[in-house]
Each structure stands twice: as C-alpha cells, then as structure tokens.
Amino acid sequence: MKTKRWTKVIAIFLASMIMLAIAVPAFADTQTTYTITASAGANGTIAPSGTVVVNAGADQAFTITANSGYHIANVLVDGISQSAISNPYTYTFTGVTGNHTIAASFAVGITYNITASTGANGTITPSGAVGVDVGGSQAFAIAANSGYHIADVLVDGISQGAISSYTFTSVTTNHTIAASFANVTTYTITATAGANGTITPNGAVGVNAGADQAFTITANIGYHVANVVVDGVYQGAISNPYTYTFTGVAANHTISATFANVTTFTITASAGANGTISPSGAVGVDVGGSQAFAIAANSGYHIADVLVDGISQGAISSYTFTGVAANHTIAASFARTPTTVIKSLVIEGPRKARLMEEVTFTVIEKPGKNPVPAADVWKISKADLKKVKGIFKTDEKNNGAIPDDYASLVSSLGTKLGTTDASGKLSATFDTGKYFLVAIKSGYRPGFASLNVSDKLQQLAIKAPKNVTPDQPITITIMGKETHQPVEGVSVWAFSRDRVNEVKKAVSSKTTDAGTTLNSLAFCTPLGKTDAQGKLNATFQSGKYFLVAFKIGYAPVFTPLMVKDTGKGNNNKDKNNEGAKIENGQQGKGNNNDKHGKED
C-alpha cells in the first residue's frame, strides 16, 4: 500500500518538473511590442501601412508619397500636425516605448518653378528650375568663389544687393533669382550730385581694395554746397569746392551732394594790441549759418572786453554767431595783468629733536614775518618732497601762479600733523627718523623744513625733602637735567620698595606707553602731575617707598623715599632722594594732596 502511494507522488513530481521545463523557455523568449497604426487618405500612400508591430526600443520609418498631380496636405503624428512637408516625406519613430498613430492626407497639387542661375565665379544652391508647391517656401544660398565677392542678386529682375541668401515664402507664381560676382579686390563707390553742382568723378567708381579715392564737389556760380552725405552720414561745415577722400577702401560706399542758392554775409573780426581773435578780418558766412570766434590774450595780459555789434559781452574767450541773417562785427580788447606779489610760507622751529619730544613750529609769511594761522603742516617722504618742490619751482616761473591742487597733492602724499593756531604755532611729537615738512595755505606758496629726531631721550632730576614725617605734606620738584628748568606735566607714582625690581622691569621696554603700564599696576599709586613750576605736593604714612616719575619724551626715573616718625623729625640720610631719570611718561589724572598708607 505504501509502495503505491510513493509511486504516485514521484509520478506527480516528475510531471510538474516536465511542465516547468517546457514553460521556462517560452517565458524567456517573450518580447514587448507596440503597434503603430499608419493610414493614408485618397490620392497618396503611406508605407508601411495599417497596424505595424514594433519591438520596444526599436525605430520605425514611414514614407508618405502623394500621387501625381497632388501634394501632401498634412501629416498627423499622434494627432499633432508636422510642418514643412515635402513630397515624398519620411517620418521615423525612434526608440519606440508606446503605441502611436500616423495619418497622411493629400490635396490637388499646384507647383511653381523658381529658376535659379549664377554668373561666372560663384554658385547658387539649389540651382536650375526648382519646383515649389503653391504656398510653399524655398531658400537659396549664394557663395562667391575664392578671390571673388557677390556683386549683386536679382530677384525677379530687381536688385537685392550683395546678399548671401534669399528665401521665397508663400509661393503663388513662378520666380527667378540670379546672382553675379566680381573680383574681390574691387569695390564700388557710387557718387551722385543734385542739380546746380557737380561731383567728380561720378557714377559707379571702381576702387581697388586698400586704395584711396577722392571726390571733389563743386557748386555752380550762385550756389553753394548745401549737404554732403557719405554712407548716409552728414559731413557738416561744407566749403565750396569741397573734397572728400575715402582712404584704404575695404567695402562699397556711397557719396552724394546737394546744392542751394547762396547768400553770404560778412562778420568783421578785430583784436586790439596784446591779443588775438581767430578767425580775423572779414569772414564770410552763408545765410542761416554759424561762425565761432576764439579770443586769447598774450602772456602778461588778459581779455578786457569783447564787443559784438558794439555791445559788451564781457571778458569772454569765445563767441559763436548762429542763424546768421545779417552782417556783424566782433572786436576784442586786452589789458595788462597787474603783477601780484605772492607770499611764501616759512616753517620756523628746531631742526633736531629727541624721541617723543614735543616740538613747536611757527609758520610765518615771507616777505614779512607775520605768523600765519590756519596753515596745514604735513610730513612727507624725501621722494615726495621732490615732487612738490618740482611743481613749486615751475609755478615760480609762471609769474608766481598758485595752483589750486597743492593741498590735494600733498594730502595724497603725506600725513597731516595739524593746523597752526592763531599765533601760527603747531606742536607735535615724532618717532626716531628724518622728516620733511610742508606748510600749505591757499594764496601762499608752500613752505618747507626738515627735522632729525634722534632716539636719545631727555633726562629729568627729582628733588624731594630728606626728612619726611608721616602725614606731613612734602613738595616734590621735577627739573630738566640738562636745562635745570622745571618740567610741567610730569606724572609721579609711589610704591613700596620691595616692588622696585618688578616696576623697573615692567617699564624697561616701554618708551612711549610707560604711563599706561604704571597705571595698570595695582600696587602703584598715582600722586598726580607737576604744575608749571614742576612741583607736586603729597603726604605719606610711615614706610619705605620708591617714587617713579615719567613724561612723554623723557626717560623714567626712580628715587627712594623713607617716611619715618622719629618724634624729633626725620633725619633720613638716604643720598638717593635727589636726582633721577624718567622716560616716556604720559599725562594722567593727578591729585596733589594724595595721602598714602604704609605698605608692607
């Protein structure tokens, strides 16, 4: 029983495998196809026609042909009309990915002929008798052989010029098109003249490429040249006779002249001594014309007045008569230009200074030594100084003329230090180096000076009492070490002696901003600034102090100060209380009565 059951199962399995083996090849050979339905109306054909099966991605072409006496009226592809249909006409579906339709219709055909011809040395395409359906279009291309150019194209006998293509559209009759050619090295200048005058040479004048060709236009007696037009452009201001020359001819040109009755008026132009008017004498002007005159004075003189028909026009340098309809006069007169003494600026002040030393300059005028306020002072390089002095020397030769651009010139070259005050003074500080200064003010020639700034700083001396009692005011005096004069505006700080090395290290490399550094140290207490007598008052509590004094342009100076309550006065014998140096201090806020507590 079991044997029969297994036999049946095996039979079913084998039958299934056989059927699967048969089905697989059939499935593998299946190809996707699409249909294109092609149809044609009466009086023409489409091939292939009917339902055409096309494999997916393949191309399929259809050829539509009208019967004799007919033309293709329309071709619809998937319902869309195709333009520019010829007979026969081929349409190709490419890379087909869907079903399509194509349908052609036909109509009674009327064909016209366009006869295309050329002369020697060129071609027209297409040529001969070219058939065109009624309402159709036909393009023609014209080309000259090497060494020649298109001379003209005639369409139905009418010149179209030297064109390289022409298209007939909406053809409803027969036509002709003819092209002619000429040697490319020859161009044509067409010259024409109206009545009452001549142009020579005239007509179509052949000119070799690159050559010149002159034309002379002459009006008859009693007439003048009214207008000359070259390639459509009016030439203006025409004389009689008038000559126009085409130079280096590289194309065809046209020139035409017209003439009119002439009526001439006279403008009499005259100039007095020491000047000119141009043109001068009796100047003829055609009726309605214009005439300009230029007036100029000789060196050392200026235009005093210009009279037109006896009426003053002022000191003008030009005048133009327009729309002339009568005789006129114009007369110019001149006068001597008075010589003006132009003063120069002089920069007075030191020629040497020290680093960051405040230097005061005074700008005065020459001749005379009056101070000049509101003069701008600039510092510039040596090379730029030469540029300014070069212009300055040129101006001296030009009768002392002062140019308006000194200020703009110098401002583009240098750095402005400032403007002088009411007393003509200006103060400034400088880094080490050599400087060239220029003073500028409108109406003056510029002034020049130089300044050498060394890196050596000025020295100060500090004087303070030797016996200092706590809470008792003392006076500190700052003097110039070389000048022995009091120095105003010196800033003084106090700090405990155990900080001296730290402070000296902090300001040792500070030549311009030591004041900023000292103000930033929390343990340095500002005492204030010295007054005009170089003095500063302060009080202290018991302790061992160091003072540091400082002003821009000076070396920093340190001195010790002992404040001790002895009951009988302070007999401090520290010999270092007097004389010290400060450098590059800055003026800050001060208090001449600061009281200081004891520092550890």
C-alpha positions as CSV (number, residue, x, y, z in Angstrom):
1,M,0.0,0.0,0.0
2,K,2.8,2.4,0.9
3,T,4.7,1.5,-2.2
4,K,1.8,2.6,-4.5
5,R,1.5,5.9,-2.6
6,W,5.1,6.8,-3.1
7,T,5.0,5.7,-6.7
8,K,2.1,8.2,-7.2
9,V,3.9,11.1,-5.5
10,I,7.0,10.5,-7.6
11,A,4.9,10.5,-10.8
12,I,3.2,13.8,-9.9
13,F,6.6,15.4,-9.1
14,L,8.1,14.3,-12.4
15,A,5.1,15.6,-14.4
16,S,5.5,19.0,-12.7
17,M,9.2,19.3,-13.5
18,I,8.5,18.4,-17.2
19,M,5.8,21.1,-17.4
20,L,8.2,23.7,-15.7
21,A,11.0,22.8,-18.2
22,I,8.6,23.4,-21.1
23,A,7.3,26.7,-19.7
24,V,10.6,28.4,-18.9
25,P,11.9,28.7,-22.5
26,A,8.6,30.1,-23.6
27,F,8.7,32.7,-20.9
28,A,12.3,33.6,-21.6
29,D,11.5,34.3,-25.3
30,T,8.7,36.8,-24.7
31,Q,9.4,40.3,-26.3
32,T,7.5,43.5,-25.5
33,T,6.0,45.0,-28.7
34,Y,4.0,48.1,-29.6
35,T,1.7,49.0,-32.5
36,I,1.9,52.0,-34.8
37,T,-1.3,52.5,-36.8
38,A,-0.5,54.1,-40.2
39,S,-3.2,55.4,-42.5
40,A,-3.3,57.5,-45.7
41,G,-6.2,59.4,-47.3
42,A,-7.1,59.3,-51.0
43,N,-4.6,60.3,-53.7
44,G,-1.5,59.1,-51.9
45,T,0.2,56.3,-49.9
46,I,2.0,55.6,-46.7
47,A,4.4,52.7,-46.4
48,P,4.2,50.5,-44.4
49,S,0.5,51.0,-43.7
50,G,-2.1,49.5,-41.4
51,T,-1.1,48.1,-37.9
52,V,2.7,47.9,-37.7
53,V,4.2,45.9,-34.8
54,V,7.4,47.4,-33.4
55,N,9.7,45.9,-30.8
56,A,10.2,48.1,-27.7
57,G,13.1,50.5,-28.2
58,A,13.3,49.9,-31.9
59,D,12.9,52.6,-34.7
60,Q,10.3,52.6,-37.4
61,A,10.2,54.8,-40.5
62,F,7.1,55.6,-42.7
63,T,7.3,57.1,-46.2
64,I,4.3,59.2,-47.4
65,T,4.0,59.9,-51.2
66,A,1.4,62.0,-53.0
67,N,0.0,60.7,-56.3
68,S,0.9,62.6,-59.5
69,G,-1.0,66.0,-59.5
70,Y,-1.3,66.0,-55.8
71,H,0.8,67.1,-52.8
72,I,0.9,66.1,-49.2
73,A,-1.6,68.3,-47.4
74,N,-0.9,67.2,-43.8
75,V,0.8,64.6,-41.7
76,L,-0.6,63.9,-38.2
77,V,1.7,62.1,-35.7
78,D,-0.2,61.1,-32.5
79,G,-2.7,63.8,-33.6
80,I,-0.1,66.5,-34.0
81,S,0.4,68.2,-37.4
82,Q,4.0,68.1,-38.8
83,S,5.3,71.2,-40.5
84,A,7.5,71.7,-43.6
85,I,6.2,68.7,-45.5
86,S,7.9,67.7,-48.8
87,N,6.8,65.1,-51.3
88,P,7.8,62.4,-50.7
89,Y,8.0,62.7,-46.9
90,T,9.6,60.3,-44.4
91,Y,8.8,60.3,-40.7
92,T,10.7,58.0,-38.2
93,F,9.6,56.9,-34.8
94,T,12.8,56.3,-32.7
95,G,13.2,54.2,-29.6
96,V,9.6,53.2,-29.5
97,T,8.2,52.9,-26.0
98,G,4.4,53.1,-26.6
99,N,1.7,52.8,-29.2
100,H,1.4,55.6,-31.9
101,T,-0.6,56.7,-34.9
102,I,0.4,58.4,-38.1
103,A,-2.0,59.7,-40.7
104,A,-1.4,61.5,-44.0
105,S,-3.9,63.5,-46.2
106,F,-3.4,64.8,-49.7
107,A,-4.7,67.7,-51.9
108,V,-4.6,68.7,-55.5
109,G,-1.0,70.0,-56.1
110,I,0.0,73.2,-57.9
111,T,3.7,73.5,-58.5
112,Y,5.5,76.7,-59.4
113,N,9.1,76.9,-60.7
114,I,11.8,79.2,-59.4
115,T,14.6,79.5,-61.9
116,A,18.0,80.0,-60.1
117,S,21.1,81.0,-62.0
118,T,24.5,82.5,-61.5
119,G,27.2,84.2,-63.5
120,A,30.8,83.1,-63.5
121,N,32.9,82.7,-60.4
122,G,30.2,81.7,-57.9
123,T,27.3,79.4,-57.1
124,I,23.6,79.4,-56.1
125,T,22.1,76.4,-54.3
126,P,19.8,74.9,-55.3
127,S,20.1,75.9,-59.0
128,G,18.2,75.5,-62.2
129,A,14.3,75.1,-62.2
130,V,13.3,74.4,-58.6
131,G,9.6,73.2,-58.2
132,V,7.7,74.7,-55.2
133,D,4.2,73.7,-54.2
134,V,1.7,76.6,-54.0
135,G,2.0,78.5,-50.7
136,G,5.4,76.8,-50.0
137,S,8.8,78.4,-49.3
138,Q,12.2,77.9,-50.9
139,A,15.6,79.2,-49.6
140,F,18.7,79.8,-51.8
141,A,22.3,80.2,-50.7
142,I,24.7,82.3,-52.8
143,A,28.5,81.9,-52.5
144,A,31.4,83.5,-54.4
145,N,34.4,81.5,-55.5
146,S,37.8,82.2,-53.9
147,G,39.1,85.6,-55.0
148,Y,35.7,87.0,-55.8
149,H,32.7,88.5,-54.0
150,I,29.0,88.7,-54.6
151,A,28.3,91.7,-56.8
152,D,24.5,91.6,-56.8
153,V,21.5,89.3,-56.5
154,L,18.5,90.0,-58.7
155,V,15.0,88.6,-57.7
156,D,12.5,88.8,-60.5
157,G,14.9,91.3,-62.1
158,I,15.1,93.6,-59.0
159,S,18.4,94.1,-57.2
160,Q,18.6,92.8,-53.7
161,G,22.2,93.9,-53.2
162,A,25.2,91.7,-52.4
163,I,23.3,89.2,-50.2
164,S,24.4,85.7,-49.4
165,S,20.9,84.1,-49.0
166,Y,17.3,84.7,-50.1
167,T,14.1,82.9,-49.2
168,F,10.8,82.9,-51.3
169,T,7.8,82.5,-49.0
170,S,4.1,81.7,-49.7
171,V,4.9,81.0,-53.4
172,T,2.0,81.7,-55.7
173,T,3.7,82.3,-59.0
174,N,6.9,81.5,-60.9
175,H,10.1,83.4,-60.0
176,T,13.7,84.0,-61.0
177,I,16.8,84.6,-58.9
178,A,20.2,85.4,-60.4
179,A,23.5,86.1,-58.8
180,S,26.5,87.9,-60.2
181,F,30.1,88.0,-58.9
182,A,33.1,90.3,-59.2
183,N,36.8,90.3,-58.4
184,V,37.1,90.6,-54.6
185,T,39.9,93.2,-54.9
186,T,37.5,95.8,-56.4
187,Y,34.9,97.8,-54.5
188,T,32.3,100.3,-55.9
189,I,31.8,103.9,-54.7
190,T,28.6,105.3,-56.0
191,A,28.8,109.1,-56.4
192,T,25.8,111.3,-57.2
193,A,25.2,115.1,-57.3
194,G,21.9,117.0,-57.3
195,A,21.1,120.0,-59.6
196,N,23.3,123.1,-59.7
197,G,26.6,121.4,-59.0
198,T,28.9,118.5,-59.8
199,I,30.8,115.7,-58.1
200,T,33.9,114.4,-59.8
201,P,34.3,111.5,-60.6
202,N,30.6,110.5,-60.6
203,G,28.6,107.4,-61.0
204,A,29.8,103.9,-60.0
205,V,33.6,104.3,-59.4
206,G,35.6,101.1,-59.1
207,V,38.3,101.2,-56.4
208,N,40.9,98.5,-55.7
209,A,40.9,97.2,-52.2
210,G,43.1,99.3,-49.9
211,A,43.3,102.2,-52.3
212,D,42.2,105.8,-51.8
213,Q,39.6,107.6,-53.8
214,A,39.0,111.4,-53.7
215,F,35.8,113.1,-54.8
216,T,35.5,116.9,-55.5
217,I,32.1,118.6,-55.1
218,T,31.7,122.0,-56.7
219,A,28.6,124.2,-56.7
220,N,27.7,126.2,-59.8
221,I,28.0,130.0,-59.8
222,G,25.4,131.5,-57.5
223,Y,25.1,128.3,-55.4
224,H,26.8,126.7,-52.5
225,V,27.3,123.1,-51.4
226,A,24.2,122.5,-49.1
227,N,25.0,119.0,-48.0
228,V,27.4,116.1,-48.5
229,V,26.3,112.6,-47.2
230,V,28.8,109.8,-47.0
231,D,27.4,106.3,-46.4
232,G,24.3,108.1,-45.0
233,V,26.2,110.4,-42.6
234,Y,26.1,114.2,-43.0
235,Q,29.6,115.7,-43.1
236,G,28.8,119.2,-41.9
237,A,30.7,122.6,-42.4
238,I,31.0,122.2,-46.2
239,S,33.1,124.6,-48.2
240,N,32.9,125.3,-52.0
241,P,34.6,123.4,-53.6
242,Y,34.7,120.5,-51.2
243,T,36.9,117.4,-51.4
244,Y,36.2,114.1,-49.6
245,T,38.6,111.2,-49.7
246,F,37.9,107.5,-49.0
247,T,41.1,106.0,-47.6
248,G,42.1,102.4,-47.5
249,V,38.8,101.3,-49.2
250,A,37.7,97.9,-47.9
251,A,33.9,98.0,-48.8
252,N,31.4,99.6,-51.1
253,H,30.5,103.2,-50.3
254,T,28.1,106.0,-51.4
255,I,28.6,109.7,-51.6
256,S,26.0,112.3,-52.6
257,A,25.9,116.1,-52.8
258,T,23.1,118.7,-52.9
259,F,23.3,122.4,-53.7
260,A,21.3,125.6,-52.8
261,N,21.2,129.3,-53.7
262,V,23.9,131.2,-51.8
263,T,23.6,134.4,-49.8
264,T,26.7,135.4,-47.9
265,F,27.0,137.8,-45.0
266,T,30.2,139.2,-43.6
267,I,31.4,139.2,-40.0
268,T,34.2,141.6,-39.4
269,A,36.5,140.4,-36.5
270,S,39.2,142.5,-35.0
271,A,41.5,142.4,-32.0
272,G,43.4,145.2,-30.2
273,A,47.0,145.1,-29.2
274,N,48.3,142.2,-27.0
275,G,45.9,139.6,-28.0
276,T,44.3,137.7,-31.0
277,I,40.9,136.8,-32.4
278,S,40.6,133.8,-34.7
279,P,39.5,133.8,-37.4
280,S,40.1,137.5,-38.0
281,G,39.2,140.1,-40.7
282,A,36.2,139.8,-43.0
283,V,34.7,136.3,-42.5
284,G,32.0,135.2,-45.0
285,V,29.1,133.2,-43.6
286,D,26.2,131.7,-45.6
287,V,22.7,132.8,-44.7
288,G,21.5,130.8,-41.7
289,G,25.0,129.5,-41.0
290,S,27.1,129.7,-37.8
291,Q,30.6,131.0,-37.1
292,A,32.7,130.7,-34.0
293,F,35.5,133.0,-32.8
294,A,38.2,132.3,-30.3
295,I,39.8,135.2,-28.3
296,A,43.2,134.9,-26.5
297,A,45.4,137.4,-24.6
298,N,49.2,137.4,-24.9
299,S,51.3,136.5,-21.9
300,G,51.1,139.1,-19.2
301,Y,47.8,140.3,-20.5
302,H,44.1,139.4,-20.1
303,I,40.9,139.9,-22.1
304,A,39.4,143.2,-21.1
305,D,36.2,143.1,-23.1
306,V,34.6,141.7,-26.3
307,L,32.1,143.8,-28.2
308,V,29.6,142.1,-30.6
309,D,27.9,144.6,-32.8
310,G,29.1,147.3,-30.4
311,I,27.6,145.6,-27.3
312,S,29.8,144.4,-24.5
313,Q,29.8,140.7,-23.9
314,G,32.4,140.8,-21.0
315,A,35.8,139.2,-20.8
316,I,34.8,136.1,-22.8
317,S,37.3,133.8,-24.6
318,S,34.9,132.6,-27.3
319,Y,31.7,133.7,-29.1
320,T,29.6,132.0,-31.8
321,F,27.2,133.7,-34.2
322,T,24.3,131.3,-35.1
323,G,21.5,131.6,-37.7
324,V,23.3,134.4,-39.5
325,A,20.9,136.7,-41.4
326,A,22.9,140.0,-41.4
327,N,26.4,141.4,-41.3
328,H,28.0,141.6,-37.9
329,T,31.2,142.8,-36.1
330,I,33.2,141.4,-33.2
331,A,36.0,143.3,-31.5
332,A,38.3,142.2,-28.6
333,S,40.4,144.4,-26.3
334,F,43.1,143.4,-23.8
335,A,44.7,144.9,-20.7
336,R,47.9,144.2,-18.8
337,T,47.6,141.8,-15.9
338,P,48.9,143.5,-12.7
339,T,51.8,141.7,-11.1
340,T,50.8,140.3,-7.8
341,V,53.3,139.6,-5.0
342,I,52.6,136.2,-3.8
343,K,53.9,135.4,-0.3
344,S,55.6,132.2,0.7
345,L,55.3,130.3,3.9
346,V,58.3,129.7,6.1
347,I,58.4,127.0,8.8
348,E,60.4,128.2,11.8
349,G,61.5,125.8,14.6
350,P,64.1,123.3,15.7
351,R,65.8,121.1,13.1
352,K,66.8,118.5,15.7
353,A,64.7,116.8,18.4
354,R,64.6,113.8,20.6
355,L,62.3,110.8,20.5
356,M,58.7,111.8,21.6
357,E,59.9,115.3,22.5
358,E,57.1,117.8,21.8
359,V,58.4,120.1,19.1
360,T,56.7,123.5,18.4
361,F,56.9,125.0,14.9
362,T,55.8,128.5,13.9
363,V,54.6,129.2,10.3
364,I,55.3,132.8,9.1
365,E,54.9,134.6,5.8
366,K,57.7,135.9,3.6
367,P,58.2,138.7,2.8
368,G,57.4,139.9,6.3
369,K,57.5,137.7,9.3
370,N,53.8,137.8,10.3
371,P,52.6,134.5,11.8
372,V,50.2,132.6,9.6
373,P,47.2,130.9,11.3
374,A,45.2,128.1,9.8
375,A,48.2,126.7,7.8
376,D,48.2,123.0,7.4
377,V,51.5,121.2,8.1
378,W,52.3,117.8,6.6
379,K,55.1,115.4,6.9
380,I,56.2,113.6,3.6
381,S,59.0,111.4,2.3
382,K,62.1,112.7,0.6
383,A,60.9,111.4,-2.8
384,D,57.5,113.1,-2.5
385,L,59.2,116.3,-1.3
386,K,61.0,116.4,-4.7
387,K,57.6,116.2,-6.5
388,V,56.1,119.1,-4.6
389,K,59.2,121.2,-4.9
390,G,59.3,120.5,-8.7
391,I,55.8,121.9,-9.1
392,F,56.7,124.8,-6.8
393,K,59.7,125.8,-9.0
394,T,57.5,125.5,-12.1
395,D,55.0,127.9,-10.6
396,E,57.7,130.4,-9.8
397,K,58.5,130.6,-13.5
398,N,54.8,131.1,-14.4
399,N,54.6,134.6,-13.0
400,G,54.1,133.3,-9.5
401,A,50.8,131.4,-10.2
402,I,49.4,129.5,-7.3
403,P,47.8,126.2,-8.3
404,D,44.6,125.1,-6.6
405,D,45.9,121.5,-6.2
406,Y,48.8,122.0,-3.7
407,A,46.6,120.8,-0.8
408,S,45.2,117.8,-2.7
409,L,48.7,116.9,-4.0
410,V,50.3,117.0,-0.6
411,S,47.3,115.2,1.1
412,S,47.7,112.3,-1.3
413,L,51.4,112.0,-0.5
414,G,51.9,112.7,3.3
415,T,50.4,112.7,6.8
416,K,48.9,115.8,8.2
417,L,50.4,116.9,11.6
418,G,47.8,119.6,12.2
419,T,46.8,123.2,11.6
420,T,48.6,126.3,13.1
421,D,46.7,128.2,15.8
422,A,46.1,132.0,15.9
423,S,49.7,132.7,16.6
424,G,50.9,130.5,13.7
425,K,52.1,127.7,16.0
426,L,51.8,123.9,15.9
427,S,53.2,121.3,18.3
428,A,53.8,117.6,17.5
429,T,55.8,114.7,18.7
430,F,57.8,112.3,16.4
431,D,59.3,108.9,16.4
432,T,63.0,108.5,15.6
433,G,63.9,109.4,12.0
434,K,64.3,112.2,9.4
435,Y,61.2,114.1,8.5
436,F,60.4,116.6,5.7
437,L,57.7,119.1,6.5
438,V,55.4,121.1,4.1
439,A,53.2,124.0,5.2
440,I,50.2,124.7,2.9
441,K,47.7,127.5,2.8
442,S,45.6,128.9,0.0
443,G,47.1,132.0,-1.6
444,Y,50.6,131.2,-0.4
445,R,53.5,129.3,-1.9
446,P,54.3,126.3,0.3
447,G,57.0,126.3,3.0
448,F,59.5,123.5,3.6
449,A,61.6,122.3,6.5
450,S,63.4,119.2,7.7
451,L,63.6,117.6,11.2
452,N,66.0,115.0,12.5
453,V,64.7,113.0,15.5
454,S,67.2,111.0,17.5
455,D,66.4,108.1,19.7
456,K,68.1,109.8,22.7
457,L,65.5,110.7,25.4
458,Q,65.6,113.8,27.6
459,Q,66.6,113.4,31.3
460,L,64.9,114.6,34.5
461,A,66.0,115.2,38.0
462,I,63.8,114.6,41.1
463,K,64.2,116.7,44.2
464,A,62.4,115.7,47.4
465,P,63.0,116.5,51.1
466,K,65.4,114.3,53.0
467,N,63.5,114.4,56.3
468,V,59.9,113.2,55.7
469,T,57.5,113.0,58.6
470,P,54.3,110.9,58.3
471,D,51.2,112.8,57.3
472,Q,53.1,116.0,56.7
473,P,52.9,117.4,53.2
474,I,56.1,117.4,51.2
475,T,56.9,119.0,47.9
476,I,58.5,117.0,45.1
477,T,60.2,119.1,42.3
478,I,60.9,117.8,38.8
479,M,63.6,119.6,36.8
480,G,65.2,119.1,33.4
481,K,68.6,117.6,34.0
482,E,70.2,119.4,31.1
483,T,68.1,122.6,31.2
484,H,67.8,122.9,35.1
485,Q,64.3,124.2,34.3
486,P,61.1,123.0,36.0
487,V,59.1,120.5,33.8
488,E,55.3,120.7,33.9
489,G,53.0,117.7,33.4
490,V,55.3,115.0,34.8
491,S,53.3,112.1,36.3
492,V,54.6,110.6,39.6
493,W,53.7,107.3,41.2
494,A,54.6,105.8,44.6
495,F,55.0,102.1,45.5
496,S,56.7,100.0,48.2
497,R,60.4,99.4,47.9
498,D,60.0,95.6,47.7
499,R,58.3,96.2,44.3
500,V,61.1,98.3,42.7
501,N,62.6,95.5,40.6
502,E,59.2,94.5,39.3
503,V,58.3,98.1,38.3
504,K,61.6,98.7,36.6
505,K,61.3,95.5,34.6
506,A,57.7,96.5,33.6
507,V,58.7,99.9,32.1
508,S,62.2,99.0,30.9
509,S,61.0,98.4,27.3
510,K,58.2,101.0,27.3
511,T,59.5,104.2,25.6
512,T,56.1,105.6,24.7
513,D,53.5,104.0,26.9
514,A,55.1,103.6,30.3
515,G,52.3,105.7,31.8
516,T,49.8,103.1,30.7
517,T,51.9,100.3,32.2
518,L,52.3,102.1,35.6
519,N,48.5,102.9,35.7
520,S,47.9,99.2,35.2
521,L,49.9,98.1,38.2
522,A,47.6,97.9,41.2
523,F,50.4,98.5,43.7
524,C,51.4,101.8,42.0
525,T,49.6,104.8,43.5
526,P,49.4,107.9,41.3
527,L,50.4,111.1,43.2
528,G,49.5,113.5,40.4
529,K,51.2,115.8,37.9
530,T,53.7,118.6,38.4
531,D,52.5,122.1,37.9
532,A,54.0,124.9,35.8
533,Q,56.8,125.2,38.5
534,G,57.5,121.5,38.2
535,K,56.1,120.9,41.7
536,L,53.8,118.2,43.2
537,N,52.6,118.0,46.8
538,A,51.9,114.7,48.6
539,T,51.7,113.2,52.1
540,F,52.8,109.7,53.2
541,Q,52.4,107.4,56.2
542,S,55.4,105.7,57.7
543,G,57.2,103.3,55.4
544,K,59.8,102.7,52.7
545,Y,58.8,103.9,49.3
546,F,60.1,104.4,45.8
547,L,58.9,107.2,43.5
548,V,58.8,106.9,39.7
549,A,58.4,110.0,37.5
550,F,57.5,109.9,33.9
551,K,56.5,112.1,30.9
552,I,56.5,111.5,27.1
553,G,59.9,112.3,25.6
554,Y,61.7,111.6,28.9
555,A,63.4,108.5,30.4
556,P,61.6,107.0,33.5
557,V,63.3,107.9,36.8
558,F,63.2,106.2,40.2
559,T,64.1,107.5,43.6
560,P,63.7,106.1,47.1
561,L,61.8,107.8,49.9
562,M,61.9,107.0,53.6
563,V,59.0,108.2,55.8
564,K,59.8,107.7,59.5
565,D,58.3,109.1,62.7
566,T,61.3,109.8,64.9
567,G,59.4,112.1,67.2
568,K,62.1,114.8,66.5
569,G,61.8,114.8,62.8
570,N,63.1,112.6,60.1
571,N,66.9,112.6,59.7
572,N,66.8,110.3,56.7
573,K,70.3,110.4,55.2
574,D,69.5,108.4,52.1
575,K,71.5,110.2,49.4
576,N,69.4,108.8,46.6
577,N,66.5,111.1,47.3
578,E,67.6,113.6,44.7
579,G,68.3,113.3,41.0
580,A,66.8,110.6,38.8
581,K,65.6,110.0,35.3
582,I,62.2,109.3,33.7
583,E,61.2,108.3,30.3
584,N,58.1,108.3,28.1
585,G,55.6,109.1,30.7
586,Q,52.0,110.1,30.0
587,Q,49.9,112.8,31.5
588,G,47.1,111.2,33.5
589,K,44.8,112.4,36.3
590,G,46.7,113.5,39.4
591,N,46.0,114.6,42.9
592,N,48.5,116.9,44.5
593,N,47.3,116.0,48.0
594,D,47.1,112.2,48.0
595,K,47.7,110.5,51.4
596,H,49.4,107.2,51.3
597,G,49.2,104.4,53.8
598,K,52.1,102.3,54.9
599,E,53.0,99.5,52.6
600,D,54.5,96.2,53.6
